[in-house]
Amino acid sequence: MRFPGRKLNTMSGMSSVGEPSRRIIYENTYIVGPDGHGPGSKFEPDRLQREVENLLQATCQSASYSPPEQSKLAQELVAAVRDMCVALGHSRYKYAVHVTYGQRANQGSLLSSKCLWDGQTDGYVTATIVNETLFCSCQVFAFYFE
């Protein structure tokens, strides 16, 4: 099989069974950004933002704060958000999902995060929901992986 404009190199050797094996080695494409992989390959934070907000709304709006259950609920939320990220179909992105739960008891809270990234290819999404007894914040960081 031949691709126009690309050279194919082949290497021959012996397999572990003693039969000749053949590996095809392709030359590098030197595509270093998501734009070279076609339309829709770049991270779109707006779409994921809506999905994460809807998930938090459905999960936490009527929930009450209970310390033994919050750890399990946070893990389930992280897994659900991670599945949403994978469903977006960006194969060259790695995701970091962070969910914070807390009791709402007449106190203030400030959540912040730092990250070193490329502003052209990487992105983030933040969603927060507050009800009478708890607050829940979810941060998703998307990193382009070459």
Disulfide bonds with the S-S distance in Angstrom:
none
